[in-house]
Amino acid sequence: MTPPNHPAQHPEAPGWFVPGSLVLKLVLVAVLAVALSGAVAAWLVTRASGQEAMRRVVAQQTDEVEVVARLLASKIEQSQKVLRTVAAGITPGMLESPSTLEWLLQQGLPAVQFFDAMQVARSNGELRMNLRGGRLEQAADLDPAERDALRRTLVDGKPLVSELVAARTSDARVMFTMPLHREDGSVLGVVAGALRLQSQGLLPPSMTLPARDGSRLIVFTRDGTILSHTDPARILGKVHDEAGLAPVYGRWLDQAQPVAGRGATHLEAGHIVSMAGMPLPQWIVARVSPSQALLAPLQGAQREAWWLAAASMALCMLLVASAMVWMAQPLSHLRHSALQMLRRDVRQPLPQPHDIAWPKAGGEVGDLVQVFQGLAQQGSREQLHKATLDGQFQAVLDNASVGIVITRHGILEVVGRQACLMLGYTAGELQGRPARALYASDAEYERIGDRVQAEFAAHGAFDGDVCFMRKDGSPVWARVQGRGVQPDEMAGGTVWILEDITAAREAQAQHDWERAHDALTQLYNRNAFDERLGTLLAERSARPREPDAGGDMPGDGVVLFLDLDHFTVVNDIAGHDAGDDVLRHVARLLESQVRQVGWAARLGGDEFAVVLPGCALARGQAVAEQLRASVQAWEPAYQGRSFTLGVSIGLVVLDASLQDVPSVLYAADMACYDAKRAGRNRVETRYARQATASGRMALGPV
């Protein structure tokens, strides 16, 4: 307390507060964000510049090979035009006069000088003139490839450019042929001209492109024979031996693509390969350039840009970190004050606002100051509320008529008073102990555990009879119902409800119990059902009754006739063991929901009956609908497959018009038949007048 007549003194706080871990993490995140954004921006710029440079190099190199291809194609076309001029000067009479033909080729036609060799043959294949280097040679000296070119032209009647004729590099040549036609269009003969590869008219050594380090200009045929190369020693070699070009050429062959005049560029590992074709001679022009050499200037500029970006990012990170630490001072002050409040002994009175130096700040920090100042008061209220809830929960456990146990991972976490009394322990002796302590042996514990796992897997819950061992070693039987704290999940904890049925188990051992109960479902059997319902009808008849305001006699309860829908599907697919399990589970479901207001019986097969004595029609219909919804909501799983069941329910009121068991069952069965006929999985009600209209027949078992 502050002494009278003195103002409240606020504790002094240090002028500088060391940032907490959150602030330091935020500073680190901001610094990393600046670094990351700068790095990403630099990378994107570098990548974009690299892609643009590569695009320009590719476009330039593609254009270059297209230009060379067009240039070579024009040379081929020019050679054909020259040969066409020579062919136009040869008349049919000249083919019959070798001397005239010789004079024409040696002196009369200057265009002949364009070719390194000339041949003229008649239509029958006879070679009339073989002129090479201006000198006449024998027909026998003609190369077989040249003979083949002459013969094909005579047969097809079309000009052609031959494949490479090569004995050695210096003598390699290409042959052009042109057919000679008579006036009627028939083939008179053929004239051919040959050009050496290295001649000015074909592939001169001077043919080149802008020089680049390591770049190669290559002209080759479709079969991969090199016609021209930057390195003369590679002429007549094979493309398969060319680094960078070999894989591109191999893929081109595999795809069987035609030789196209349009250029295309391929990026290989370490090389940029551009190709363009000449369709007529089936030649391909390629330029192979090392990508590293082409991009070296760009990479140097990029390295310099990276250094500048790194220096800029470092400066930005320093400025951002300093600004954030300065702006976080009010938050650091708030953290310091909150820790002072937290370190106080919880047994002491809550601190007053003036006992702690809170930061003077607006915005979010100011709001947090108000929150922290109110947390002490709120904490006290929460603690009181928690104590109240704990007391209420303990009262529920102590006054419940059944035993309640909550387990998690096999440990008893919560044990109610009735469960302690049933098992002969105190709550302190059981809480925190393994559930194994409640069983006679490890084998029994394992057996029950397997059973629980199987029930949860099939039904999402457990409902069965279990024998426990009391503290004094005596057995105690309990009806156990278990469900996960979270639906269909045991890992989050399981709630168990225990009901002592030791006396009932002893009664089961007697012969009368077996006579009155169904061995599979443990419900009343058909004989017991008839006997108990007959007794109920007889007691009703013996009581005096007065009609209601409408003149009708009041009912003494309702009877439900239940027939499972699609039960045969489970039997047919999963087997009869699964079908028996379904019947047992449905029986447990019926018994658990109606045992407070009535009783259930199995009439046979998948047919059940429920008797609700003294139950009004509206209440009976509500119970029937609840039973139908429970069966529909349950989805059993067998052999890895889920099944969906339904139940058709017929309801009949026990009034004065129904005097015996067969009449009741007939009316209920007809109501169930109405439910089946109306679409299954529904509740249908039959009234006494409907039953009598159908004829009250004293039927046997339905």
KOLZATOR-285855 format. One record per residue: x, y, z of N, C-alpha, C in turn. Coordinates in pm, whole numbers, plus 50000, padded with zeros to 5 digits. Layout:
<nodes>
XYZXYZXYZ...
</nodes>
This chain:
<nodes>
500854988050000500005000050000500885012450000500445023649936501185036249935500825044150060501835049350133501535056950255500665069050224499825073550319498945085050296499775097450265499145106250184499725119050149500995117750067501285106150010502445104449924501975098949790502445104249678502035098849548502615085049526501935077149440502415063649409503735064649334504675056749375505995056549313506105044349222506305046749094506465035748999507895031248999508135018048996509515013148992510215018248868511485021048888512295025548777512615013648686512565016148559512905005848461514175009848388514985000348347516205003648273515875010848144516795019048096516555026947976516605018747848517285007447849517404999047728517054984747763516204979047684515734965447710516284956047605516854945147652517384935147559516204928047492516184927747361515054921147294514944906447333513694901647339513464887447367513684878847245513494865847266513764856447157512834858647039511554862547066510624864746956511074876346869511484887446936511954898946859513194895346779514114887946845515334883946774514994874946656514004866046674513594857546562512974865646449512164875846489511564884246387512624892146312513634897146389514734904246323515454894746227515684882346276516364872646190515524869646066514194868246085513324865545971513364877245872513324889645927513364901245838514674901945761515784899345834517094899545767517144888745659516664876745694516664865945595515734869245478514604876045509513684879845401514344889645305515094899445363515804908945277516834901645193517594892645262518614885145189517994876345082516904869745120516264860645024515664868344906514984879444937514384887144828515454892844735516584897844797517664902844714518284891944629518494880244693519084869144618518164864344507516854863544539515904859144437515844869244323515834882344359515794892544254517044891844167518224890644234519464889644156519464877144069518954866144127518924853644049517984854943930516804861143954515864862743844516434871543733517124882543775517734891243674518814883843599519664876443676520734868843612520164858343518519124851543565518524841043482517884847043357517184858443376516544864643261517574869543160518674875543213519704880243122520384868543051520614857743126521204845943064520304840042958518984839442988518054834042890517974842942766517994856342790517944865442676519194864142591520374863342661521614861642585521604848442507521134837842572521074825042503520094825742386518964832842406517994834042296518604841242176519364852042205519994859342096521044851042024521864843742105522884835142044522224824541957521154818442009520454808041933519874813841804519214825641817518624831741697519694835341594520814840841644521884844741552522464832641481522744822041561523364810241501522394803241407521094803341439520114797341351520064804841218520064818241229520064826241106521314823641022522464821741088523714819641015523664806840933523214795840996523194783340920522144783840809521034791240831520054792640724520654800240605521444810740636522064818440528523024809740449523864802040520524814793340451524064782840369522984777140427522224767040354521624773040226521074785340237520524791640117521614794740014522804799040064523914801839974524324789339898524474778139970524854765639904523754760839810522504762739851521394758639764521404766839634521754779739648521824787939525522964783439435524094778739495525194773539415524764760839340524024752439410523524740339344522594744039229521694753639254520764757839150521514764139032522574772039065523374778038958524054767438873524604757038940525264746238867524264739238774523044737438822522044731038738521674739838617521614752838640521304761838529522404761438422523684761138470524794760338374524694747438294524404736238366524294723338299523104723438202522024730538235520864731338146521234738938019522104748938036522574756437918523374747437826524254739037884525034729637804524114719837732523094714637807522184704937748521394711137634521074723937643520304730437537521114731737409522474731737423523314733037303523594719937233523214708937288523474695737227522234691437149522424689237020521324684836932521384669836912520324663536864520354649136841521434644936743521724653336645522754649536548524134649036609524394657336708525704657336772525984644136841524934637436893525154624636959525644614136860525324616236730525764606736628527134610536572527634622536606528934627336553529844630636670530704621236707531574623836823532484635836803532954638036683533874649236661533154662436684531944663436633531174675836655530894677936803530564667236871530274668137015531524672237092532664666637049533924670037117534244684737100534074689736971534364703836946533434712737029532164708637038531204716737113531594717737261532014706337318532314706237461533654712837492534594712337398535914717937427536014732537386535284736837281535484750437233534154757837209533134750737173531904757437130531064763037244531074756937365530244761437477531134765737593531254778637621532084783137734531554777937868530244775237877529684770838006530274757638052530844749937955531434736937993532594738938089533264750638077534434753038161534064754238310532794756038335532354757238475532574744238552532474732638481532554719638548533964714038538534334705738633535634699038631535614686938539534464681238511534354669638423532984669738357532904664538234531654663938160531524650138097530294644638096530014632038029528714633437951528684627037836527474626637754527224612137716525994607637734525644593737702524354593637624524214583437536522994581637458521944574337542520744573637486519644567737561519854552937590520704546137507520964532037533522074529937635522564540637693523604539837794525004540637740525154541837607526494542637549527094556237580528294556137638528974568537673529634574237548529174586137504529694592237383530854601737411530934607037531532004616537559532304616237709533604615337743534044615737883535184625737889534874637937928535844648837927536154652438072537414651638111537814654538249539014663938246538864675538301539954685338305540344689938165539384689938074539664694037937540254683237850540464671237902541074660237826540054648837815540114642437696539244631037675539784618937747538904611137808539294598837875538404587537826538894575437852538174563537808536904561537894535944555037833534704552037907534964543038026535994534838013536304525638123536764532938247537244545438230537744553038345536604559238425535384557838378534254563838448533974556538580533814563938685533544558238818532174551338819532024539738886530724532838892529594541638945529914550339043528874559139096528404568838990529334573438902528954582438795528094575138691528454562538661527634554638569526204552938624526134550638754524814548638816523974561238806524614573038825523884585638814523374587738673524214584538569523774585838431522594576538402522684564138451521644554338424520314558338490520354563538610519124567438678518454579138608519274588338556518684599638485518014594838357518644585338285518044579938164516714572838194516674566038304515464558538340514354567938386514694577438477513674586238535513334597938446514314602038359514074613738274514044626738352514694626938470514694639038554516134642538592516414655638611517754659538656517944655338802519204652938839519484649138977520854654139017521054654539149522364657339209522794644439277523934638939238524344625739286524844626339429524954614439487525634613139614527114616539593527844617439700529254621039692530024609939621530804614139523531704604839454533094607639506533664598239581534934601239649535794588739655536954590139601538004580039622538944584839731539254597839730540064604139834539594618539847540064625539947539574639039976539804648539860540994648039801541314657439693540484655039568539984642639548539244639239427537734638439452537274641639572535854640839604535074650739520533954646439464533194654839373531714651139379530904660139324529454658339316529074659539169528194650939124527824650138983526404655438963526224664238862524924669638824524544663638687523324659038673522894653038546521674660338493521544660538359520414667038295520004658538174518754654038164518324645738050518214654137922518494647537808518334653537675517064647837614516174656537565514864652037517514724654737367514004645737301513604648037163512424657637161511994661037041510864670137029509584664037083509474650737074508274644237126508324641937277509404646137342509534644837487510234632537534510544623237448511254611137490512714614537520513344605837600514724608137643515664604237531516474613837490517454611637385518794607337442519114612637558520404609737620520514617337749521734618737800521974625537926523324632437920523384644437979524644651537993524904653538141526144651938185526474652738326527694661538343527704669238454528844677338491529224674738635530514674138664530974671138799531754683038853531584685938983532314696539053533014690339173534284694039192534994689739312534444697339434534484690639547533954696739669534594710339695535934711139679536654723139716536654733739606535874731739500535854741339392535044753639431535284764739358534564777139387533074775839358532724767039269531314765439235530524757339336531204751139433530484742439527530784746239670531864740839728532204743539868533624749039876533834761739843535194767139845535714768039988537044766640006537614768040141537354781640202537104791640121536894805140172535524806840237534634796840219533304797840280533434797340432532974807640500533114808240645532004816840704531984817340838531044825540912531824834041011531184843641080531914851441181532654842241278533914845341298534774836541379534364836841526534364824941589534154823641732535094812941783535534814541907536464804741964535784791141973536414781241910535914767541919534704764541834534194774341757533004771941676533394764641547532534755141504532794747141385531634748241288531934750741160530954750741053531124737840974530074729940965530164716540906529034715140804529374709640686528384705740585528514690640567527414683540579527474669040569526244663740497526374651440449525274645040376524324638240472523214633540417522204627140500522754614940571523694607740507524254595740571525384598940667525674612040691526654615840792528064617840742528274618340611529624620740556529874635840551530994640040606531324654340614531864658940480531234669540423531654675340296532554687440316532284695140419533074707040448533194708440597534354713240643534614714040787535604725440810535464731940925536434742240962537844736540968537944723941008539214716741009539274708140881540104711640782540124704040657540404689240675541094685540782541414671440804540164663140833539064669640868537844662240903536964659740780537324665240661536494663140541536484648340506535324643440468535024629340440535014620740566535114627440682534934620040807533444617940836533124612940955531744609740992531264619141104530014622941094529404631741194529354625041331529314611841334529244604641462530434607641551531534612741491532724615741570532784630341612531744638141581531764652341612531114654741749531904660641842531374663641975530234673641965529174671242039528024680142038527074677241925527574675441801526714673241685526224658741677527044649341724526714635041710525354631541773525074635441901523754631741957522584638241885522754650641838521654657241766521394649941635522454646341563522314639141437521684625241461522094618841571521524605641602520024606441627519574616541702518124618041725517394621241595518024629241512517424632841384517214620441297518204611341297518064598941221516984590041280516954589141416515964580541482514544585041450514354598141437513014603341410512674603341262513684599841176513474598841031512864611640975513414623041017512894635840971513424639040832512644646140749513134650440618514124661940632514924663940528515874674940526515094687540492514944696540591514154708640573515064720640561514604730840488515424742640469515414751940589514454750640680514374759440795515354754940903516024764740967517024761441068516404757941202517144750341279516724746541415517964745741502517824749641628518964749641721518644740641838519634732841881519504723541992520564726842096520164726642222521084729242332521524715942391522764712742372523344700542427524234704142545524704694042617525584696342730526894702542681527044715742706528284722642671528334727542528527284725342445527324729442306525974735142264526054744242165524874749542098524964745141953524014737141908524084730941776522924736241690523264742641579522254747641485522384740041354521234736241295521224728541171520184734341076520544734540945519604738140839519924729440718518894725740642519104716240535518914722240397519414714840297519194717940155518474705940095517174707040071516384695340032516854688439905517304696439800517624690039672518824680839680519974685539732521094676139740521064667639867520064670239956519964662840082521224664940166521674677740173522814681440256522314689340377523144689440478522794696440602523974705140642523664717640678524664727040729524494727940880525584726540954525524727041100526624736041152526264743341261527284750941332527254746441477528414742541529528554737341666529444747041741528884753241847529634763041925529624759042071530754760242141530774757442286530004768242362529014764142440528184773842513528984781642615529974775542676530764782442778531504794342717532064792542598532794803442534531854814642491530634811142446529694821342403529184829742519529004823342634528414830342748529444835642846530734833942817531774838442910531674853342940531484862342842531374876642876530184879542967529054872742940527894874943024528134870243167528804858943183529054853643317529944863043397530914869543332531744879243402530914891043451530014896043366529144907043408528204902743520527744890343515526854885443620527574884243753528824879943753529574879143879529744892943942530044902843861530164916343912528844921243970527744917943900526424921943951526094915144082526504902644098526274895444224527014902144340528244906344318528994913044425528314926044466527844933744368527154946144400525844943344475525134933144432523884929644501524144925144643525224917444666525544912744801525864924544892526634934344842526954946044924525694953944958524814955644861523564962944885522684955544986522604942244974521784934545068522344935345209523654934945225524254935845359523894949045424523974960045349523614973145404522134973545442521274968345354519834968145383519524959745506520204948245520519954939645637520344946645766521454953845765521884961145885520874971845922520404979445823519414989945850518104984145901517644973145840516384966945882516484961546024517594954846057517764949446192517784960546296518494971546268518564982646364517194988946384516454991046275515134997246286514174988346364514224975246342513304966246412513604965446561514884965246598515234964946740514764977746809514914989046741514475001746799512955002046813512234997446711510774997546718510234987446818511024977046850510554966646942510844969947088511404981947119511704985247258510474985147349509314990847306508134989747394507724975247420507814966847320507464952747339508454945947432509754949247421510754943547512510504948147655510114961047669509774966247802508584958547860507574956047776506404948547821506794934447863507674928247789508154914847826508844914947961509684925147985510384926248114509384927648228508344935748208507354937748313506524925248336506154918248228505364905948242506134895248316507464894248291508274884448364508334887848512508364900848546508334904648687507054899848754505924901448682504664896848739504634881648750505204874748654505174860148654506014854248766507104861148802508014855748905507474857249046506384864549062505814865949196505254852649245505294850649375504764838549436503244838249417502734827049364501294826149337500474826949466501104824349580500364824949706500204839249754500934848749698500814862649735499604868849668499124880149721498014887149654498444891549515497464892749427497744896949291498384910749291499404913149204500084926149202499144937049153499314948949210498554960549167499214966849044498474974048963499054979848841500254988748868500254996048983501365005149007502594998249064502504985149091503654978049146504674974449039504294975248915505174971148805505294982648707506514984748656506754995348559506324990548421505104994548380504604990648250505025001048146505264997148025505655006947923504495016047887504825028547857503825038147811503855038147659502925031147600502915029747455501485028547408501275032047285499955030647226499895018547134498815017747060498705006846964498574993347031499154983246964499044969547014499714967647150500874973947170501574972447299500724978347410500094989947386499224995747488498064986547521497484980247418496414970647443496894958847526498114954047496498654942847572498914946647717499314959047743499504963547881498204962347958497114966747897495814965547964495434950947985495774942547886495454928347902496224922348018497524925248027498324919548136497864924748272497454937348276496984942648405495704935748451494914930848353493704923848393493864908848407495044903548367495224889048372495224883748515495764891448609495824886548747494414884248801493504894148778492134892548824491444880948752491664880148622491044869448545491564855848588492884855048621493444842448667492794837548794492504846748883491854842849008490474837248980489734843948890488394839048857488454825348789489434823648700489564810748631489894799648729490754802648827491124792448925489924788249008489084798249044487874795149120486914786749036486774790548909485884783048820486364768648801487694766948788488244753448774487974745048897488124751349014487854743849137486394739449142485494748149093484064744649091483804732948997484424733548875484224722648780484794709548833485964710248898486544698048954485624692049059484994700849140484074695649242482854689349179482324695649072481154690049005481474676648939482644675848875483034663348811483204652248914483814655649028483994645649132482654641249189481684650849198480354647349248479664637649153479844639849022479274630448924479864616648942481184616048959481824603048976481374596249104481204604049212480864598049341479414593849350478504600249274477084597449288476484589849170477294586649068476774579048955476384565049001475284559948944474804546648983475624535448919476474538848825477344528948761478794533448781479694524048763481104527348774481614534248648482384544848664482944552348551484464552148563485124548148456486584547548453487044553948321488084562048330488694567948210490144563248204490524557148091491894552148073492524558847953493834559247956494614564347843495914556347836496124550047720497324541847697497494531147806496364525047845496434514147941496614518448085496474531448118496644536548255495284541648303494964538548432493714543148492493894557648534493294567048459493464581248492492384586248587491124582148566490014586348652489204573948688488884572348819488094560948866486994566248957485704563648923484574568149004484404559749130483564565049223483374558349353482724544749336481694543549248481034530649230481994520249174482884524449083483884515049031484834510649141485214519849228486104516149340485414506249433484124508849464483394499549551483264485849485482984485549356482824472949284484114464849288485264471649276486554464749268487254463549401486704469949508487284468449641488514477049664488724487849588489864496849603489374510649644490304518849688490044533149701490514539949573490034552349552490404559549431491904561849424492534564749537493974567049538494774554649502494214542749534494924530349503494864526849354493864531949283493694528149143494214538649045494014551449077494394561848982495894561648957496254561448828497654561248789498234547348773497474536948811497984523248798497624517548661498384507648613498044501148485496734493448498495974493048390494714485548390494954470648409496164466148384496484451948403496214447348546496264456648645496074452948785494674447848813493714449948723492334445848746492034432048692493044425148636492814412048576493594401348651493114388948639493704378048715495074374048661495334375848533496594371348474496904379648350498164378748308498554385748185497804380148064497604367048063496904360847950495474366147939494794367448054493424372548054493394387148006494394394848052494484408948009494694409947858495574401647804495814401647660494574397347582493864387247634492664382347566491584393147561491354399747672490354410447675490794422047585492114424947586492614435747501492384432947354492634420547311492374416947170490884418247138490064414247233488614415047212488164429647200488724438147286488374452447280488804458347147490034454947103490514460246975489614455946860489204443346861488354438346753486984445246755486414447446875485114454046884485194468446835486274475446875486424489346830486624489946679487364480346624487594480346479486294477846403485434469046458484204465446387483064475146415482954479946541481784487746581482104501846626483364505146646483714518446698483454519746846483124508946915482844509247059482944495047111482874493647245482914480447306481704479047396481064467447392479934464447478479974449447505480304445747627480404431647657480594429147806480594416647843480764412647982482224409148006482784414448116484194412448148484304408448294485194398948322485444394448459486694401448511486574409348619487694416048683488054408748812489224412148865489664406448992489664417549098488894415349204488844425149312490164425449388490294435349475491514436749552491764424349639490684418049689490844406149774491034393349692491104394549559491354382949474490114376149425488924380549466487694374149422487274379949287486584372049204486144377049073484884385449085484734395048995483524403048986483224405048838481984402048800481574403648659480924417248639481244423548527480694436948499480274437648353479154444048331478754447748195479534460548160480394459848061481314470848028480934476747894480774489947893480564497447769481674507747758482384507647645483514516647626483414524447496483724537047504483774545647384484954555247396485524558747283486634568047283486194581947325487084589147395486804603147427486574610847298487414607847197487164612547061486484601046986485454604046906484704593146839485614583946758485434571046777486144560746700487664561846714488144566646828489594568046845489944564746989490774554447010491164550547145492394557847194493204563347101494474569547142494234581547231493124588847214492874600747295492244597647429492114585047467491504581347593490184574247571489784565947666488554558047654487754559147782486454561447769485534561947883484844548447894484914542548015484314529448039483204530948143482054524548118480954524048214480794509548259480894507448390480864493948448479584492048529478894481148506477684477648580477844463448634477704462148764477924449248830476814439448789477224428548724476244418348680476644404648736477354404948848477794392148906476594383348938475564389448996474374381649031473694376248905473624384748802473004380248678473794368848614475124369548624475944358648568475694345648643475494346748774475194334648850473844328948807472904337948778471594333148733471694326548596472624331648514472784325748381473224311148389473884308048496474364294348510473214284548536472094289648575470964280948606470264276648477469594265548484468934259848367467784268548317467074275248408465934283448368466374294848277467534300148304468004311348220468254306448077468894295148062469174289947929467884286647855466884282147928465624278747865464894291047812465084302547878464334314547842465124324147752466394321447724467214331147650467824324847524468004333347426468634329447300470144328047322470704316547278472124313847306473054323547235472654328647118473544337347040473524351647090472324356947115472214371247148472014373947296471744363747377471474365047520470164372347549469344374947446468024380847467467014369747497465804374047535464734364147552464484357247419464204343947425463884336747302462384337647273461944330747170460534331947127459584326847235459914315747299459014310247403458884319847519460024325447565459964334847677459204347347637459384351747512458654363547465457144361047471456724349647418455294346547420454774346147563455564340047655455124338547793455014352047863456064360747846456044373747915454974382847856454814382647721453784391147661452394386147699452224372747705450914367447747450584371647889451574371447977451344375748116450944390348120451634398848037451304413048034449874415247985449454407847883448094409247831447054404547934447394393948004446454388848106446304398948220447414404948266447334414948373446524426948328446674430548201445924442048151444424438948150444044426948111442634423248105442004422948244442824419848345442284418748481442064432348544442704443248491442564456448551441324463348496440564470448582439404478148531439904489748445439204492848337439644503048244438464511748207438724524648185437684534148145438074540448013437104542547924437434548747795437844563347813438644568147715439094582147721438004591147665438334604147648437324613847605436774610547467437534603847383437074600347249436314587347243436174580747356435454568147357436344556047338437674558047317438594546847296439204542747428439534529847436440194524847556441674528647550442254533147662443674536847661444554524547641445754526547582446684515647557447524512347679448034500147683448904495647792450334493947744450754501047642452114499647591452124497247442453324495147390453464492447247454384480547227454254474147112455134463147072455744466846937457064464946927457784467646803458224454546741458004453046614458494441546538459594446646444460824441546460461994446546387462534435646295462784439446170463374430346070464534437646003465754431946014466944438545958466874438745806467264450145748467334451645603468744448245555468834440845445470114437545379471034428945468470434421745561471264413145647471884401745567471174396845465471704385645387472974389445311473154402645282474364407045213475584404145300475474406745431476594404045522476884389145525475854381045535476054366545539476704361445410476224366345296476724361145168478154365545141478524377645179479854383045145480864380245256480504383045382481474381845491481364368545565480324360845544480204347845609479264348245727478914336245775477934335145884478504339746017479824338846036480404343846161480184358846172480364365946061480104380346061478624382946084477754374646023476334376446045475954374446191476544364346256476284362346399476744374246480477904380046442478414391746515477454403446500476854405246380475884415946359474674413746450474184401546457473024398846542473324401546688474534397646734474904400346873474954415346900475544422846807475674437146829474304444046829473424440146736472084445946734471344442646863471534430546913470894426747039471384435547153472694437847161473234446547266472664460647252472554465347128472034478847104470584479847152469764469947119468374470147163468274469847315469054460847375468964459147520469394471847592470484478147544471004489947613470044501747604469244502547495468394514147477466984512447533466564500047557465174498247604465094491747742466224488147801466094480547927465534488948042465584502348032464994510648136463484511848122462964509248001461524511247978460834498647925461574487947900460954475947846461954464747831461714455747738462604444447718462524440047572463584432647530463704428547390463844413447382463524407947264463614393547241463994391247095464624379747073464904375546935463874364946897463104367946791462054358746749462584347946658463714350246595464274340446504464934347346385466014341646333466704347546218467164361546251466804371346165467164385246190465934393346233464964386546299463754393046346463814394446498463474406546548463494409546691462164416046727461904415946855460704422546907461084430247032460424441647052460634450047170459274452947230459134450747361457894453547433458164465147527457334475747516457464487547602456184488847684456064482247800454834482647879454544496847928453274500647926452874513647978453364525347896453864523147780454444533847697453364539347604453244552547599452274558847510452734557747365451784560047273452094558547131453224567947088453164580647127454184590347084455564586347136455594582147263456874577947318457374565347248456484556047218456884543947148457434546847009456784556146940457284559846807458664566346816458894574346921460214580646939461284570146966460974560247051461934549547079462214541546952461174538446876461364530846751462254538446654462014551446640462834559446549464294560146599464464560746731465824560846787466534547646757465834536446770466424523446739466784522646590465874527346504466154527046359467384535346325467484547346382468624556146353469934550046405469884543346521471094537346577471614526046488470704517846437471124506946348471684512546218471014522846164471484528646038472854535346055473084541646170474354548746193475514539246211475234526846248476324517246272476754511146139478024511746108478574506045985479634495646021479254482846031480254472546066481254470545953482424465845989483484463145890483994449045912483964441045805484454427345809485284424645684486414417945704487284414145592487654426145505487884437545573488324449545503487234456845427485954453445451484844459845377483794464545476483244476545453482194482045538480824478445482479864476645575478504473145536477524483345595476464486045524475414495145570474134487045592473604488045714472404480645751471244490445771470074485245773468874492645808467934483345882466854488745932465884480446002464484485945973463594476945936462194480445917461444476846045460664486246098460034484646229458534486546214457804476746264456344477946272455934480146417455044489846442454634493446578453124491446591452724485346703451304483546731451054486746878449924493546904449564497347041448784485847106449134482747230448424472147304447134478047360446064476947286444774481847335443814470147352442564473147379441594462647414441294453447298441554457847173441224449447058442214438147037443354438647103444374428247090444414420447221443854408247220443674400647343444714389747362445394385447256446324374247270447614377247194448604368847221449924370847163449904369647011449274359346951449274358546804448674370946738447614376746798447014388646738447994400346741448684401746855449654412746867450764411146764451294398946757452414396646665451964398346520450734394046489450244395546352450134410346314449584418246406449444432646379450814439146363451754435646453453094441646443453804437046317453614424146282454264419046160453694426046036452404428546033451814435545919452324449945910452504456246026453064469846025454504469645973455254459246011456634457945959456614455345809455634447445764455494445145619455184458145546454374466745608454094479945549455384487945538456254487245640457524494645636458424489245525458444475945507459244470045399458714474645262457404474245247456804477645118456954492545089457064501045191457184515545172458624519745145459554510445139460924514145104461984509745203461614502445309462554497345409463134508645494463754504545604464474513645696463554525045739462404521445792461434531545836460564525245945459774533646010458844529246115457424531346065456624520746072455214521646034454354517246153453244524346174452364521746288451044515946237450574505246305449244499446275448364500946399447154505046375446214506746484445294494546492444614493546602443814481446626442754479446519442154490246474441094488746372441654483346242442924486946209443524481446088443794466646105444234462746224444534448646248443264440246240442184445246300440954437446298440354436946160440554447646084440034447545946440714437045863441934434245894442664423945820442284410045866441604409245978441214396146027442114392046141441544391146262442374387446378442534372546377443594368346319443854354146304444784349646416444504338846473445364333146576446484325746507447544333446478448664327546404449634320846498450414311946439451534306246513452694315746506453924310546519455104319146516455194326446382455554339046390455644347446271457074348046227
</nodes>
